[in-house]
């Protein structure tokens, strides 16, 4: 009886190198989005230099912590840096601009004589509906073309959703802090937004990301739309409750924060950690097939299936051959992980002509990464301890 990792189902190690096209946002697009965000900040500075300066410094420091948290979560199968930057800049430019323009347009269509009612609808309904759609569009974009190959796990969806939310929060916080009528107002706004809820927008978009993850595991178009719709609806509800609570008084605001937002945030952390452990299990399950196909040596399989053991191997290579040697070993390990996830898609029944072609490309990339890391031969004597 054959198994999913049998050699005949794997591409054999190629005798020559073949360059694999990597997925990444064009540099011109990143520059354009960064310019849009920069122009918005320049405009705010012209209107309120002190408030904009405070917002820029404090929001940037806070979002560095948020971004680093998602980079830490993304250690097992690191995403292309340009796509991560793309996600952040999308949130800080396209999503913000769309939200402001569409929000103003929809507010102008509301016919009512009550100003407070317009404000409530705008804050608790219009803003969540538009903002979550604007942020979530990036995740839909990631489901298309070769970018789909980078969304392999729930962790990937959480990371992209988190970075889009972080980019949106970064610029939105600057906007709110800069709008303060006095220094005290700006500092109070900074405390409420940056101290209490730095992960808020990332948390809302996380639900959209979860919907995308489940959609990617189904072939039926209606089922996919249904999961994405549920994820979007959950994001809107979460966002609406959070915004609406601020209009109901201090008690409601802190009640929703302590008994709703904080527990869900903790659950999201647990979900992220568990998802990364599942990534590790996927790679460990595919290593025997890679060994049988001659893509990975039995010795390498002892440390490639564990993030801790992989870090130890990279550290040993760095001490022996310097930083270039350590980076080469780390790139080899990362490429093995990429191949494992492509194989996992095939084993789950999502293998088509393009996916099988991608598997061949990734196998060539493993070979190329091995050729660029001669320190792997020295690491032959390194064997991770058995559990």
Buried (B, 14 or more C-beta within 10 A) or exposed (E): EEEBBEBEBBBEBBEEBEEBEEBBBEEEBBEEBBEBBEEBBEEBBEEBEEBBBBBBEBBEEBBEEBBEBBBEBBEBBBBBEBBBBBBBBBBBBBBBBBBBEBBEEBBEEEEEEEEEEBEBBBBBBBBBBBBBBBBBBBBBBBBEEEBBBBBBBBBBBBBBBBBBBBBBBBBBBBBBBBBBEEEEBBBEBBEBBBEEBBBBBBBBBBBBBBBBBBBBBEEEEEEBEBBBEBBBBBBBBBBBBBBBBBEEEEEBBEBBBEEBBEEBBEEBEEBBEEBBEBBBEBBBBBBBBBBBBEBBBEBBBBBBBBBEBBBBBBEBBBEBBEEEBBBBBBBBBBBBBBBBBBBBBBBEEEBEEEBBEBBBBBBBBBBBBBEBBEBBEBBEEBBBEEE
